[in-house]
Amino acid sequence: METKIKYKEIHIPIGTTHLNGILRFKKDTKGIVLFSHGSGSSRFSSRNNYVADFLLTKGFSSLLFDLLTAQEDMIYNNRFDIDLLSERLLKATFWVTNNKDIKHLPIAYFGASTGAASALKAASFMKGTIKAIVSRGGRPDLAMSVLDKITTPTLLIVGGKDDVVIELNKKAKRKISGICELKIIKGATHLFEEPGALDIVSQLTTDWFDIYLNKKK
């Protein structure tokens, strides 16, 4: 019998409004991955949805959601407000931990671009709750002030042709106090648009979560 999969539109309350999201849920799932998008992106990000679909085939549920409302996203500076984005990721995390159907699941973060910084910053406030973090083409350096507090196992994935971001990730890796690895995908650029690049990202992410999401500390 085929494992039951649910795709559900969800709404996370924030004050007088809400953030829209897409919940992928698989019965007997290994855990749930919260995606923190990069600047100007949303729950409809083609690259993050690609990774989420891959993770689903490997037994991981996920939540992709808009960190900003449509009105907030019109203000360009909001896209780089790491404190605001981290706060929104925390609200989504609290929503998960209070949802009767999924609150028992181990939680991981997947951050892309600036979303990696918000994932790391949120994780620094959620010690023990976030079991693993993966950054794709991320800017962990934008969360430099909290990196020495990160004990969550963290995987940094960067394209081999993304020279500036490689150096920024190396700098961040040196400051992260917990388990941290840097994987450089040969021939890939910042958006991993090259054939097969996102497949490598997806497999590395799956392997990382398989190791750490249910690991007893």
N, C-alpha and C positions, 0 to 999 in steps of 0.2 A: 504494500500500500504506500502511495507516495506521501512524503512528509507534507503536512499542511503549511502553506505560506500565506501570510496576510499582508496586504498593502493598505495602509490606513492614513487618511488625512487627519492630522491632529492640530490642535491650537493650544499654544502655551501662553497662559495669561501673564501679562506684564502691566501692572497698573490698570488703566482704563482700556487698554487695547490687548492685542495678542500677537504672537509670532506663529506663522504658519509652518507646518512641517509634514514630512512624509515618514511614517514608521514602517519599516520592513520587519516583520516578525515571523520567525520560523519555530515550529514546535520542536521541543528538545534542543533549543539553541544553546550554544556555548557561552554566549554573553551578548552584550549590546554595545555598539560603537556609535558614539556621538560625533558627528562631523562638524568641524568649525571651519567655515569657508573663508576664502581670501577676499580681499577688497573688491567690491563691486559684484560679487558672486552671490548665489542664493541656493535654495534647496533644489533648484533645477540645474545646477552645475553638471555639465555632461561628464566631466572627468570624475567628479566625486560620485556621481551616480554609477559610473562604470565600476569604480572600486567597490561601492556598496553592493552592486549586483554580484560581483565576484565573491565578496565575503559571504553573501547569502548562500551561494552554492557550497561554501565550505562550512556552513553551520553557524554563522554569526548574524544576528539581527542588527539593525542600525536605525539611527534617527538623523535625518537630514532636515535642517530647519533654517529659516531666515533669521540671522542675528539682528537684523534691523528691519523696521517696518518700511513700507514703500516711501513714506514721507521722510523718515530719518535717512534713508539711503540717498535722497536727493541732496543732502548736505554732505559734500565731498569729504570733509574732515572726519565725519563720523566713521568712515570706512577704515580709518587709521587710528581710531581711538581705542587703544588696546584695553584700557580700563573698562570702557563701555562694552566692548565685545566679550570680555571675560565675564562681566556681570551677567550678560545674556546667556552665555554658556553655562554659568552656574545655575541660572533659573531653569534652564532646560534639564540640567542634571538633577535638580531638586524635583522637577516634574516627574522624571523617571523614577526616582527613589520613593515617590509618593503614589505611583500608579500601581494599583493592586495586581495587575497582570504581569508587570515586568520589574517590579521593585526588588525582586530577589536575585536579579541577574548581575554578574560582575560587569563593571563598566570600563570602557576604554575610550580614549579620544583619538580622533584623526584630524590633524590640522593641515591646511594648505595655505601657503603664502603667509599673509598676516594672521590667518587663523591659527597657525602654529604657535604664535606668541600668545594668543588668547587662551589656547589649550594649556600651555605651560603655566600661565599665570593662574588660571582657574584650578589647575591641579595642585598648585602650591597651597591653595586654601582647602583642598579636599584630601588631605593626607590619609592614606589607607583606603579611600573610596575608589579612586581612579587606579586601575591595576596596570595599565599600559598606555603609552602614547606613541603615535607615529606621525611624523611631519613629512609632507611631500612638497618639495620646493619651497620650504618654509623660511620664515624670518624669525627664528628663535632669539636672535640678537635683540629684537624689540622687547623681549621680556628679560633682559640681562639682569635686572635688579633682583629677580627671584630665582634665577637658575641655580644658585647654590643651595636652594631649599628643595629642589626637585629630587626626590628619591624614587619616583615612579620610573620603571624601565622605559627608556625613550630611544626610538629609532629615528634617525634623521636620514631622509632619502633626498638626494640632490642629483640633477642632471650633470653629466660630465662636461657639457659645454656651458654650464651656468657658472662661469668663473667667479664672479663677485659673490654670489650666494654660497658657493662652496667655501670661500674664505670666512664668510659670516657664520656658517654652520660649524666650521672648525673652531672658531673662536668661542661659540656657544658651548660646544661639546666639552671644551676644557673647563668650563665653569660648572656644568651640571654635576651634582655630587653623587647621583645614583648611577645605575647601569645605563650606559649610553653608547650606541654604535652609530657610525656614519657610513652609509652606503652610497657610492657614487655610480650612477647608471651611465655606462660608456655610450657616448654619442647622443645622449638626450639633452634637450634644451629645457628651459624653465617650465614650460607647460607640458612636457612629456608628450608632444604631439607625434613623435616619430613612431613608425610601425613597431608594435611590440613593447614600447616603453611602458605603457600603463599596465600591461600584463606583468611585467617584472615588478613594478610598484605594488600591484595587487598581491602577487605571490609573496613578496618580502613582508608585506603587511600581515598577510594571513599567517605566515610562519612566526612572526613576532607575537601575534595575539595567541597563537596556539601554545607558545612557550609560557607566556606571562599572564594571560588573562585569568587563568584558574589556578595559578601557582600559589601555594600556601607560603605565607611570609613567616 
